[in-house]
Amino acid sequence: MKNKIIAAFLAATVLAASVTGCREADKVSYNVSQEADNFNVIRRLTVLNAGTDKPMFELVAAFSLTIDAVDNQLEIVCETGEGQYKKHFIGLNEWTLYVVEDVEGASVDKYHYEVNFLPEMIVPVTFTSKD
């Protein structure tokens, strides 16, 4: 019975990997995005008036960008110093468009593997012995 469960698990894993695909470009893209969201990449955000082609806003910084489709806006968090952050909101409409440019590039290890144990998620355990 145990062997059947293991075989079913392995078959499901292989099927999931083949369906989702695992292209090298996808891995690198994900890693670059993670580096940017962790304020390790200097990027340029330019917001343009699509009707006039005039720039309305430009930001060059280490920032994390979220597209809020509900409020139709960009939400940008910038790291401005050690433990210091600023948040900006840019409303989007049919006359605005934006471009995000990676200014310096990101050094990303495509083989990076990391496991994080968050202390608040670990249940304390006490071991006692009977002597």
C-alpha positions as CSV (number, residue, x, y, z in Angstrom):
1,M,0.0,0.0,0.0
2,K,2.8,2.4,0.9
3,N,4.5,1.8,-2.5
4,K,1.3,2.6,-4.3
5,I,1.0,5.9,-2.5
6,I,4.6,6.8,-3.2
7,A,4.2,5.8,-6.9
8,A,1.0,7.9,-7.2
9,F,2.8,10.9,-5.6
10,L,5.7,10.6,-8.0
11,A,3.4,10.3,-11.0
12,A,1.5,13.4,-9.9
13,T,4.8,15.3,-9.4
14,V,6.1,14.4,-12.9
15,L,2.7,15.3,-14.5
16,A,2.7,18.7,-12.7
17,A,6.2,19.4,-13.8
18,S,5.5,18.5,-17.4
19,V,2.3,20.6,-17.5
20,T,3.6,23.7,-15.9
21,G,6.9,23.7,-17.8
22,C,10.1,24.8,-16.3
23,R,12.0,26.9,-18.8
24,E,15.2,28.5,-17.8
25,A,13.8,31.9,-18.8
26,D,10.9,31.4,-16.4
27,K,13.2,30.7,-13.5
28,V,15.5,33.6,-14.2
29,S,12.5,36.0,-14.7
30,Y,11.1,34.9,-11.3
31,N,14.4,35.4,-9.6
32,V,14.9,38.8,-11.1
33,S,11.4,39.8,-9.9
34,Q,12.2,38.6,-6.4
35,E,15.4,40.6,-6.3
36,A,13.6,43.7,-7.4
37,D,10.8,43.2,-4.8
38,N,13.5,42.8,-2.2
39,F,15.0,46.2,-3.2
40,N,18.2,44.8,-4.7
41,V,17.7,46.2,-8.2
42,I,17.8,49.8,-9.3
43,R,15.0,50.4,-11.8
44,R,13.5,53.4,-13.6
45,L,9.7,53.9,-13.7
46,T,8.4,56.4,-16.2
47,V,4.8,57.3,-16.5
48,L,3.7,59.0,-19.8
49,N,0.6,60.9,-20.9
50,A,-0.4,58.7,-23.9
51,G,-2.2,61.6,-25.6
52,T,0.7,64.0,-25.5
53,D,3.7,61.6,-25.2
54,K,5.0,63.8,-22.4
55,P,6.5,62.3,-19.2
56,M,4.4,62.9,-16.1
57,F,6.5,61.1,-13.5
58,E,9.9,59.4,-13.3
59,L,11.4,57.5,-10.4
60,V,14.8,55.9,-10.3
61,A,15.3,53.8,-7.2
62,A,15.2,50.3,-5.7
63,F,11.5,49.7,-5.5
64,S,8.8,47.1,-5.5
65,L,5.9,47.6,-7.9
66,T,2.3,46.3,-7.5
67,I,-0.4,46.8,-10.0
68,D,-3.7,47.3,-8.1
69,A,-6.4,46.4,-10.7
70,V,-9.2,47.1,-8.2
71,D,-8.2,50.7,-7.6
72,N,-6.7,51.0,-11.1
73,Q,-3.3,52.3,-9.8
74,L,0.3,51.5,-9.4
75,E,1.5,51.1,-5.8
76,I,5.3,51.7,-5.4
77,V,7.3,51.1,-2.3
78,C,10.8,52.6,-2.4
79,E,13.7,51.8,-0.1
80,T,15.3,55.2,0.6
81,G,17.7,54.2,3.4
82,E,18.4,51.6,6.0
83,G,15.0,50.7,7.2
84,Q,13.4,53.7,5.5
85,Y,10.7,53.4,2.9
86,K,8.3,55.7,1.0
87,K,5.1,54.6,-0.8
88,H,3.8,56.2,-3.9
89,F,0.5,55.8,-5.8
90,I,0.0,56.5,-9.5
91,G,-3.5,56.4,-10.9
92,L,-3.9,54.7,-14.2
93,N,-6.5,55.6,-16.9
94,E,-6.8,55.4,-20.7
95,W,-4.3,58.3,-21.1
96,T,-1.5,57.0,-18.9
97,L,1.0,54.3,-19.7
98,Y,4.2,53.3,-17.8
99,V,7.5,51.7,-18.5
100,V,9.8,50.0,-15.9
101,E,13.4,49.7,-17.0
102,D,16.0,47.7,-15.2
103,V,18.8,50.2,-14.9
104,E,21.7,48.2,-13.5
105,G,20.7,44.6,-14.1
106,A,20.4,41.9,-11.5
107,S,22.9,39.3,-10.6
108,V,20.7,36.2,-10.2
109,D,21.7,32.7,-9.4
110,K,19.4,30.4,-11.4
111,Y,20.3,27.6,-9.1
112,H,19.5,29.5,-5.9
113,Y,17.8,27.3,-3.3
114,E,16.7,28.7,0.0
115,V,14.5,27.4,2.8
116,N,13.4,29.8,5.5
117,F,12.0,28.8,8.8
118,L,10.0,31.7,10.2
119,P,10.2,31.6,14.0
120,E,6.6,32.6,14.5
121,M,5.5,29.6,12.4
122,I,7.4,27.0,14.5
123,V,5.5,25.4,17.3
124,P,7.6,25.2,20.5
125,V,8.4,21.7,21.6
126,T,9.7,20.7,25.0
127,F,11.6,17.5,25.5
128,T,11.8,15.9,28.9
129,S,13.4,12.7,30.0
130,K,12.5,10.2,32.7
131,D,15.5,9.4,34.8
